[in-house]
Each structure stands twice: as C-alpha cells, then as structure tokens.
Amino acid sequence: MSSNQSTSDKILLATIDLMAEKGYDGTTTKEIAAAAGVNEVTLFRHFGTKVKLLESAFHRYHYAEEMTILFSESLIGELYSDLLMISRTYHKIMNRNKQIISIALKGSSNLPEEVLQEASRNPKLLKKLLTKYLTDLSEQGKVLTSKPELQALSFMWMNYGAFVSNLNAKEAISEESLEAFIEESVRLFARALTP
C-alpha cells in the first residue's frame, strides 16, 4: 500500500482483500488491522464496528458517486453514445471493484442487513438515473419508451449479467470481447428505443 493512502483507505482495502478471500465471518478485525498496518484500536476509532467497516467499504468503493457525476456532466442526449458511455463506465467500475462485488455475491446470506442495504444503494441509484434519463429523452421525442423503469432495469441486467458471467468464468473475457459485447448490445438496445 502506498504511503499516500489515508489510514481509512488502508483499512478499507485490507478489509476488502481479506473478506474477498475469507468471507465476512472468516475475517477478524485483528487480521484487518494487521494487514492495514495499524492497531485494532485505530480500526475501531475510524469505523466503530466490523459492520460499519464493510458498510463504509461498499460506500467508498462502488459506483454511485461516479455514475451520478457521469449522468450530470458527461451525457449529451444522444441515446447510442450515452448508453455506450454508461455501459463502458459501468464495466470499468465493476471490474475495478471485483473483490467487493464478490463479497456481496458470496456472502449475501450471512452479511448484516446494514451492509446489504449499502450494497443495494448503488443499483437503486443507477436505476433511478437511467429511468430519469430515458424519461427525459422520451419527452424530447428522442426515445420510444412507455416503461422507462423496466427498460432501465433491462439495460442494467444486460450489463450486470455480462459482468457476473466474466466474474465467474474460469478464463477472463478479453478486453476486445467485452468491448464487442458492449457495442453490439448497446446498438441493439438503442435501435429498439429509437423512434
């Protein structure tokens, strides 16, 4: 870990590394503190509990903030181009955060409710952003949509399915194959919604 990282970031990254490997129940705060190079008192001073620690990791290292900025600053109101940017950004963030996503997927049955709530905040926000985006374009006559929330979910599930397939694959999908999937699926999706 770089010396420029804050103590909180070191603790959060150690949490993610260990819990991705050993699971939530199999990881102790003592192990996390040792891996982060701090004492356990420092860990508790920063986060209070193991639950708050993992909740903070989901808050810090998922996609809600980045997607909010993307939707507010980068989209141009051109369906294909915008969906392509959304899809590429989604996969970039999800692949960067593979470990924390795998913690949620593997441990969903035994993770505390607070952690599950924080993990679900990101997809809920993305659905809200996509629904508003599709509704706005529909009002401008740029998109045919009678069920923007359902179409937003369809777009999300298409991308999530590709991510999870790659996450569980014995051999990772190449960058070229992922890009070809993104371009083709966005093309089909945009064609279906274009007046």
PyRosetta script that sets phi, psi and omega in degrees:
from pyrosetta import init, pose_from_sequence

init()
pose = pose_from_sequence("MSSNQSTSDKILLATIDLMAEKGYDGTTTKEIAAAAGVNEVTLFRHFGTKVKLLESAFHRYHYAEEMTILFSESLIGELYSDLLMISRTYHKIMNRNKQIISIALKGSSNLPEEVLQEASRNPKLLKKLLTKYLTDLSEQGKVLTSKPELQALSFMWMNYGAFVSNLNAKEAISEESLEAFIEESVRLFARALTP")
pose.set_psi(1, 140.3)
pose.set_omega(1, -177.0)
pose.set_phi(2, -73.8)
pose.set_psi(2, 151.2)
pose.set_omega(2, -179.5)
pose.set_phi(3, -71.7)
pose.set_psi(3, -14.2)
pose.set_omega(3, 178.9)
pose.set_phi(4, -78.7)
pose.set_psi(4, -15.0)
pose.set_omega(4, -179.9)
pose.set_phi(5, -70.7)
pose.set_psi(5, 142.1)
pose.set_omega(5, 176.2)
pose.set_phi(6, -70.7)
pose.set_psi(6, 160.5)
pose.set_omega(6, 176.9)
pose.set_phi(7, -58.3)
pose.set_psi(7, -42.0)
pose.set_omega(7, 179.4)
pose.set_phi(8, -60.2)
pose.set_psi(8, -45.4)
pose.set_omega(8, 179.2)
pose.set_phi(9, -62.7)
pose.set_psi(9, -41.2)
pose.set_omega(9, 178.3)
pose.set_phi(10, -60.0)
pose.set_psi(10, -42.9)
pose.set_omega(10, 179.8)
pose.set_phi(11, -66.2)
pose.set_psi(11, -44.5)
pose.set_omega(11, -179.3)
pose.set_phi(12, -63.6)
pose.set_psi(12, -42.9)
pose.set_omega(12, 179.8)
pose.set_phi(13, -66.6)
pose.set_psi(13, -38.3)
pose.set_omega(13, 176.3)
pose.set_phi(14, -64.3)
pose.set_psi(14, -39.3)
pose.set_omega(14, 177.6)
pose.set_phi(15, -59.5)
pose.set_psi(15, -49.1)
pose.set_omega(15, -178.8)
pose.set_phi(16, -61.8)
pose.set_psi(16, -47.1)
pose.set_omega(16, -179.5)
pose.set_phi(17, -58.6)
pose.set_psi(17, -49.2)
pose.set_omega(17, -176.2)
pose.set_phi(18, -70.6)
pose.set_psi(18, -42.3)
pose.set_omega(18, -178.2)
pose.set_phi(19, -71.3)
pose.set_psi(19, -29.9)
pose.set_omega(19, 175.6)
pose.set_phi(20, -65.4)
pose.set_psi(20, -34.6)
pose.set_omega(20, -179.5)
pose.set_phi(21, -82.9)
pose.set_psi(21, -45.0)
pose.set_omega(21, -169.8)
pose.set_phi(22, -110.9)
pose.set_psi(22, -5.7)
pose.set_omega(22, -177.3)
pose.set_phi(23, 84.4)
pose.set_psi(23, 166.1)
pose.set_omega(23, -179.1)
pose.set_phi(24, -64.1)
pose.set_psi(24, -52.2)
pose.set_omega(24, -177.5)
pose.set_phi(25, -67.7)
pose.set_psi(25, -28.7)
pose.set_omega(25, -176.8)
pose.set_phi(26, -84.4)
pose.set_psi(26, 0.4)
pose.set_omega(26, -177.4)
pose.set_phi(27, -114.5)
pose.set_psi(27, 130.3)
pose.set_omega(27, 178.8)
pose.set_phi(28, -101.5)
pose.set_psi(28, 157.8)
pose.set_omega(28, 176.9)
pose.set_phi(29, -66.2)
pose.set_psi(29, -29.7)
pose.set_omega(29, 177.5)
pose.set_phi(30, -63.4)
pose.set_psi(30, -43.2)
pose.set_omega(30, 178.0)
pose.set_phi(31, -64.8)
pose.set_psi(31, -40.9)
pose.set_omega(31, -179.9)
pose.set_phi(32, -63.1)
pose.set_psi(32, -46.9)
pose.set_omega(32, 179.7)
pose.set_phi(33, -59.1)
pose.set_psi(33, -45.1)
pose.set_omega(33, 179.8)
pose.set_phi(34, -62.1)
pose.set_psi(34, -44.3)
pose.set_omega(34, -179.3)
pose.set_phi(35, -65.7)
pose.set_psi(35, -30.6)
pose.set_omega(35, 179.9)
pose.set_phi(36, -84.8)
pose.set_psi(36, -9.4)
pose.set_omega(36, -179.8)
pose.set_phi(37, 75.7)
pose.set_psi(37, 29.6)
pose.set_omega(37, 177.7)
pose.set_phi(38, -129.4)
pose.set_psi(38, 169.2)
pose.set_omega(38, 175.1)
pose.set_phi(39, -90.4)
pose.set_psi(39, 164.5)
pose.set_omega(39, -175.4)
pose.set_phi(40, -62.8)
pose.set_psi(40, -31.6)
pose.set_omega(40, 178.5)
pose.set_phi(41, -61.7)
pose.set_psi(41, -41.1)
pose.set_omega(41, 178.5)
pose.set_phi(42, -62.9)
pose.set_psi(42, -43.1)
pose.set_omega(42, 177.6)
pose.set_phi(43, -58.0)
pose.set_psi(43, -48.7)
pose.set_omega(43, -178.6)
pose.set_phi(44, -67.9)
pose.set_psi(44, -33.4)
pose.set_omega(44, 178.2)
pose.set_phi(45, -64.5)
pose.set_psi(45, -38.0)
pose.set_omega(45, -179.4)
pose.set_phi(46, -77.5)
pose.set_psi(46, -37.4)
pose.set_omega(46, -170.1)
pose.set_phi(47, -125.1)
pose.set_psi(47, -16.9)
pose.set_omega(47, 176.9)
pose.set_phi(48, 84.2)
pose.set_psi(48, -59.8)
pose.set_omega(48, -177.3)
pose.set_phi(49, -139.7)
pose.set_psi(49, 166.5)
pose.set_omega(49, 176.5)
pose.set_phi(50, -63.6)
pose.set_psi(50, -36.8)
pose.set_omega(50, 178.1)
pose.set_phi(51, -62.4)
pose.set_psi(51, -48.8)
pose.set_omega(51, -179.8)
pose.set_phi(52, -63.3)
pose.set_psi(52, -33.1)
pose.set_omega(52, 178.4)
pose.set_phi(53, -62.1)
pose.set_psi(53, -50.7)
pose.set_omega(53, -179.8)
pose.set_phi(54, -69.8)
pose.set_psi(54, -37.3)
pose.set_omega(54, 176.4)
pose.set_phi(55, -58.9)
pose.set_psi(55, -43.9)
pose.set_omega(55, 178.3)
pose.set_phi(56, -64.3)
pose.set_psi(56, -37.6)
pose.set_omega(56, 178.2)
pose.set_phi(57, -62.8)
pose.set_psi(57, -43.5)
pose.set_omega(57, 177.2)
pose.set_phi(58, -64.1)
pose.set_psi(58, -38.9)
pose.set_omega(58, 179.7)
pose.set_phi(59, -65.7)
pose.set_psi(59, -44.6)
pose.set_omega(59, -174.8)
pose.set_phi(60, -75.3)
pose.set_psi(60, -37.9)
pose.set_omega(60, -169.4)
pose.set_phi(61, -114.2)
pose.set_psi(61, 33.4)
pose.set_omega(61, 174.4)
pose.set_phi(62, -117.6)
pose.set_psi(62, -160.5)
pose.set_omega(62, -167.8)
pose.set_phi(63, -108.8)
pose.set_psi(63, 0.5)
pose.set_omega(63, -173.0)
pose.set_phi(64, -55.8)
pose.set_psi(64, -50.2)
pose.set_omega(64, -176.8)
pose.set_phi(65, -67.4)
pose.set_psi(65, -44.2)
pose.set_omega(65, -179.8)
pose.set_phi(66, -62.7)
pose.set_psi(66, -40.7)
pose.set_omega(66, 179.2)
pose.set_phi(67, -68.2)
pose.set_psi(67, -37.4)
pose.set_omega(67, 177.6)
pose.set_phi(68, -60.5)
pose.set_psi(68, -44.7)
pose.set_omega(68, 178.3)
pose.set_phi(69, -64.2)
pose.set_psi(69, -44.0)
pose.set_omega(69, 179.1)
pose.set_phi(70, -56.5)
pose.set_psi(70, -49.0)
pose.set_omega(70, -177.6)
pose.set_phi(71, -66.0)
pose.set_psi(71, -35.4)
pose.set_omega(71, -176.2)
pose.set_phi(72, -85.1)
pose.set_psi(72, -23.8)
pose.set_omega(72, -172.8)
pose.set_phi(73, -118.4)
pose.set_psi(73, -21.8)
pose.set_omega(73, -168.7)
pose.set_phi(74, -114.1)
pose.set_psi(74, -20.2)
pose.set_omega(74, -176.9)
pose.set_phi(75, -77.3)
pose.set_psi(75, 145.8)
pose.set_omega(75, -173.5)
pose.set_phi(76, -115.4)
pose.set_psi(76, 1.6)
pose.set_omega(76, 179.8)
pose.set_phi(77, 82.8)
pose.set_psi(77, 17.9)
pose.set_omega(77, 177.1)
pose.set_phi(78, -111.9)
pose.set_psi(78, 107.9)
pose.set_omega(78, -167.2)
pose.set_phi(79, -50.6)
pose.set_psi(79, -55.8)
pose.set_omega(79, -176.0)
pose.set_phi(80, -61.1)
pose.set_psi(80, -49.8)
pose.set_omega(80, -178.1)
pose.set_phi(81, -61.4)
pose.set_psi(81, -43.6)
pose.set_omega(81, -179.0)
pose.set_phi(82, -66.2)
pose.set_psi(82, -46.4)
pose.set_omega(82, 179.8)
pose.set_phi(83, -64.2)
pose.set_psi(83, -34.5)
pose.set_omega(83, 176.7)
pose.set_phi(84, -63.3)
pose.set_psi(84, -44.7)
pose.set_omega(84, 179.1)
pose.set_phi(85, -65.4)
pose.set_psi(85, -41.9)
pose.set_omega(85, 178.9)
pose.set_phi(86, -62.0)
pose.set_psi(86, -47.3)
pose.set_omega(86, -178.2)
pose.set_phi(87, -64.0)
pose.set_psi(87, -46.1)
pose.set_omega(87, 178.9)
pose.set_phi(88, -62.0)
pose.set_psi(88, -43.4)
pose.set_omega(88, 179.8)
pose.set_phi(89, -64.1)
pose.set_psi(89, -43.2)
pose.set_omega(89, 178.8)
pose.set_phi(90, -57.3)
pose.set_psi(90, -49.8)
pose.set_omega(90, -178.1)
pose.set_phi(91, -66.7)
pose.set_psi(91, -36.9)
pose.set_omega(91, 178.0)
pose.set_phi(92, -61.5)
pose.set_psi(92, -47.8)
pose.set_omega(92, -178.9)
pose.set_phi(93, -67.0)
pose.set_psi(93, -46.0)
pose.set_omega(93, -178.5)
pose.set_phi(94, -62.8)
pose.set_psi(94, -41.5)
pose.set_omega(94, 178.9)
pose.set_phi(95, -67.7)
pose.set_psi(95, -36.4)
pose.set_omega(95, 176.4)
pose.set_phi(96, -64.4)
pose.set_psi(96, -33.2)
pose.set_omega(96, -175.9)
pose.set_phi(97, -105.3)
pose.set_psi(97, 28.4)
pose.set_omega(97, -177.6)
pose.set_phi(98, -51.3)
pose.set_psi(98, -42.7)
pose.set_omega(98, -174.8)
pose.set_phi(99, -64.4)
pose.set_psi(99, -44.2)
pose.set_omega(99, -178.0)
pose.set_phi(100, -69.9)
pose.set_psi(100, -33.7)
pose.set_omega(100, 176.5)
pose.set_phi(101, -65.2)
pose.set_psi(101, -41.7)
pose.set_omega(101, -179.5)
pose.set_phi(102, -66.2)
pose.set_psi(102, -30.7)
pose.set_omega(102, 175.6)
pose.set_phi(103, -61.1)
pose.set_psi(103, -45.7)
pose.set_omega(103, -179.3)
pose.set_phi(104, -65.8)
pose.set_psi(104, -42.4)
pose.set_omega(104, -177.7)
pose.set_phi(105, -69.2)
pose.set_psi(105, -43.5)
pose.set_omega(105, -177.7)
pose.set_phi(106, -75.2)
pose.set_psi(106, -34.0)
pose.set_omega(106, -171.9)
pose.set_phi(107, -108.1)
pose.set_psi(107, 15.6)
pose.set_omega(107, -173.1)
pose.set_phi(108, -58.5)
pose.set_psi(108, -27.0)
pose.set_omega(108, -178.4)
pose.set_phi(109, -79.6)
pose.set_psi(109, -20.4)
pose.set_omega(109, -177.7)
pose.set_phi(110, -122.3)
pose.set_psi(110, 8.1)
pose.set_omega(110, 176.9)
pose.set_phi(111, -79.8)
pose.set_psi(111, 144.8)
pose.set_omega(111, 177.7)
pose.set_phi(112, -60.4)
pose.set_psi(112, 150.0)
pose.set_omega(112, -177.5)
pose.set_phi(113, -56.0)
pose.set_psi(113, -38.6)
pose.set_omega(113, -179.6)
pose.set_phi(114, -61.3)
pose.set_psi(114, -38.6)
pose.set_omega(114, 179.9)
pose.set_phi(115, -69.3)
pose.set_psi(115, -43.4)
pose.set_omega(115, 178.7)
pose.set_phi(116, -62.1)
pose.set_psi(116, -38.1)
pose.set_omega(116, 177.5)
pose.set_phi(117, -63.1)
pose.set_psi(117, -43.7)
pose.set_omega(117, 179.5)
pose.set_phi(118, -66.1)
pose.set_psi(118, -40.8)
pose.set_omega(118, 178.9)
pose.set_phi(119, -63.4)
pose.set_psi(119, -35.5)
pose.set_omega(119, -177.9)
pose.set_phi(120, -80.6)
pose.set_psi(120, -12.6)
pose.set_omega(120, 179.2)
pose.set_phi(121, -60.1)
pose.set_psi(121, -37.7)
pose.set_omega(121, -176.0)
pose.set_phi(122, -66.6)
pose.set_psi(122, -52.6)
pose.set_omega(122, 177.5)
pose.set_phi(123, -62.5)
pose.set_psi(123, -35.2)
pose.set_omega(123, 178.3)
pose.set_phi(124, -62.8)
pose.set_psi(124, -42.2)
pose.set_omega(124, 179.2)
pose.set_phi(125, -66.1)
pose.set_psi(125, -43.4)
pose.set_omega(125, 179.8)
pose.set_phi(126, -62.1)
pose.set_psi(126, -40.2)
pose.set_omega(126, 177.7)
pose.set_phi(127, -61.2)
pose.set_psi(127, -43.3)
pose.set_omega(127, 179.3)
pose.set_phi(128, -62.6)
pose.set_psi(128, -45.7)
pose.set_omega(128, 179.8)
pose.set_phi(129, -62.8)
pose.set_psi(129, -46.2)
pose.set_omega(129, -179.9)
pose.set_phi(130, -65.4)
pose.set_psi(130, -40.5)
pose.set_omega(130, 179.8)
pose.set_phi(131, -62.7)
pose.set_psi(131, -45.7)
pose.set_omega(131, 178.5)
pose.set_phi(132, -63.0)
pose.set_psi(132, -43.1)
pose.set_omega(132, 179.6)
pose.set_phi(133, -59.0)
pose.set_psi(133, -49.2)
pose.set_omega(133, -179.5)
pose.set_phi(134, -65.6)
pose.set_psi(134, -38.3)
pose.set_omega(134, 177.9)
pose.set_phi(135, -63.5)
pose.set_psi(135, -45.2)
pose.set_omega(135, 179.2)
pose.set_phi(136, -61.3)
pose.set_psi(136, -44.5)
pose.set_omega(136, 179.2)
pose.set_phi(137, -66.9)
pose.set_psi(137, -34.3)
pose.set_omega(137, 177.2)
pose.set_phi(138, -63.8)
pose.set_psi(138, -43.2)
pose.set_omega(138, 178.9)
pose.set_phi(139, -64.4)
pose.set_psi(139, -26.0)
pose.set_omega(139, 177.5)
pose.set_phi(140, -87.2)
pose.set_psi(140, -1.8)
pose.set_omega(140, -179.3)
pose.set_phi(141, 77.4)
pose.set_psi(141, 14.7)
pose.set_omega(141, -178.2)
pose.set_phi(142, -92.3)
pose.set_psi(142, -14.4)
pose.set_omega(142, -175.8)
pose.set_phi(143, -139.1)
pose.set_psi(143, 140.0)
pose.set_omega(143, 171.5)
pose.set_phi(144, -92.5)
pose.set_psi(144, 109.6)
pose.set_omega(144, 178.4)
pose.set_phi(145, -149.9)
pose.set_psi(145, 125.9)
pose.set_omega(145, 175.0)
pose.set_phi(146, -108.4)
pose.set_psi(146, -15.2)
pose.set_omega(146, -179.1)
pose.set_phi(147, -134.7)
pose.set_psi(147, 70.8)
pose.set_omega(147, -174.7)
pose.set_phi(148, -60.5)
pose.set_psi(148, -35.5)
pose.set_omega(148, 179.9)
pose.set_phi(149, -66.9)
pose.set_psi(149, -41.5)
pose.set_omega(149, 178.1)
pose.set_phi(150, -66.7)
pose.set_psi(150, -38.6)
pose.set_omega(150, 177.9)
pose.set_phi(151, -69.3)
pose.set_psi(151, -36.4)
pose.set_omega(151, 175.1)
pose.set_phi(152, -62.2)
pose.set_psi(152, -44.3)
pose.set_omega(152, 177.4)
pose.set_phi(153, -62.1)
pose.set_psi(153, -40.9)
pose.set_omega(153, 179.0)
pose.set_phi(154, -60.3)
pose.set_psi(154, -43.7)
pose.set_omega(154, 179.1)
pose.set_phi(155, -64.2)
pose.set_psi(155, -43.1)
pose.set_omega(155, 179.3)
pose.set_phi(156, -63.7)
pose.set_psi(156, -46.6)
pose.set_omega(156, -178.0)
pose.set_phi(157, -65.0)
pose.set_psi(157, -34.5)
pose.set_omega(157, 176.7)
pose.set_phi(158, -59.8)
pose.set_psi(158, -47.2)
pose.set_omega(158, -178.8)
pose.set_phi(159, -72.7)
pose.set_psi(159, -39.9)
pose.set_omega(159, 178.8)
pose.set_phi(160, -63.9)
pose.set_psi(160, -41.7)
pose.set_omega(160, 178.0)
pose.set_phi(161, -59.2)
pose.set_psi(161, -42.3)
pose.set_omega(161, 177.9)
pose.set_phi(162, -64.8)
pose.set_psi(162, -41.6)
pose.set_omega(162, 179.2)
pose.set_phi(163, -62.6)
pose.set_psi(163, -49.0)
pose.set_omega(163, -177.6)
pose.set_phi(164, -65.2)
pose.set_psi(164, -38.0)
pose.set_omega(164, 177.2)
pose.set_phi(165, -59.6)
pose.set_psi(165, -41.8)
pose.set_omega(165, 179.2)
pose.set_phi(166, -72.1)
pose.set_psi(166, -36.1)
pose.set_omega(166, -179.8)
pose.set_phi(167, -62.0)
pose.set_psi(167, -39.3)
pose.set_omega(167, -176.9)
pose.set_phi(168, -93.8)
pose.set_psi(168, -1.4)
pose.set_omega(168, -177.9)
pose.set_phi(169, -73.0)
pose.set_psi(169, 144.0)
pose.set_omega(169, 176.4)
pose.set_phi(170, -67.0)
pose.set_psi(170, -34.5)
pose.set_omega(170, 178.2)
pose.set_phi(171, -121.4)
pose.set_psi(171, 123.9)
pose.set_omega(171, -176.6)
pose.set_phi(172, -62.8)
pose.set_psi(172, 144.7)
pose.set_omega(172, 175.5)
pose.set_phi(173, -70.7)
pose.set_psi(173, 137.3)
pose.set_omega(173, -178.8)
pose.set_phi(174, -68.4)
pose.set_psi(174, 158.7)
pose.set_omega(174, 176.2)
pose.set_phi(175, -56.6)
pose.set_psi(175, -40.2)
pose.set_omega(175, -178.7)
pose.set_phi(176, -65.4)
pose.set_psi(176, -42.1)
pose.set_omega(176, 179.2)
pose.set_phi(177, -66.7)
pose.set_psi(177, -40.5)
pose.set_omega(177, 178.2)
pose.set_phi(178, -63.9)
pose.set_psi(178, -44.4)
pose.set_omega(178, 179.8)
pose.set_phi(179, -63.6)
pose.set_psi(179, -39.5)
pose.set_omega(179, 178.1)
pose.set_phi(180, -64.0)
pose.set_psi(180, -41.9)
pose.set_omega(180, 176.6)
pose.set_phi(181, -60.9)
pose.set_psi(181, -48.4)
pose.set_omega(181, -178.7)
pose.set_phi(182, -57.8)
pose.set_psi(182, -49.8)
pose.set_omega(182, -177.9)
pose.set_phi(183, -62.0)
pose.set_psi(183, -45.4)
pose.set_omega(183, -177.4)
pose.set_phi(184, -69.5)
pose.set_psi(184, -43.9)
pose.set_omega(184, -178.9)
pose.set_phi(185, -67.1)
pose.set_psi(185, -39.1)
pose.set_omega(185, 177.3)
pose.set_phi(186, -66.7)
pose.set_psi(186, -40.1)
pose.set_omega(186, 178.1)
pose.set_phi(187, -59.0)
pose.set_psi(187, -47.1)
pose.set_omega(187, 179.3)
pose.set_phi(188, -63.7)
pose.set_psi(188, -43.9)
pose.set_omega(188, -178.4)
pose.set_phi(189, -64.2)
pose.set_psi(189, -46.3)
pose.set_omega(189, -178.6)
pose.set_phi(190, -65.8)
pose.set_psi(190, -39.8)
pose.set_omega(190, 179.0)
pose.set_phi(191, -61.6)
pose.set_psi(191, -39.2)
pose.set_omega(191, -178.9)
pose.set_phi(192, -67.1)
pose.set_psi(192, -27.2)
pose.set_omega(192, -176.9)
pose.set_phi(193, -101.5)
pose.set_psi(193, -3.4)
pose.set_omega(193, -177.3)
pose.set_phi(194, -85.3)
pose.set_psi(194, 129.8)
pose.set_omega(194, -179.2)
pose.set_phi(195, -63.1)
pose.dump_pdb("model.pdb")
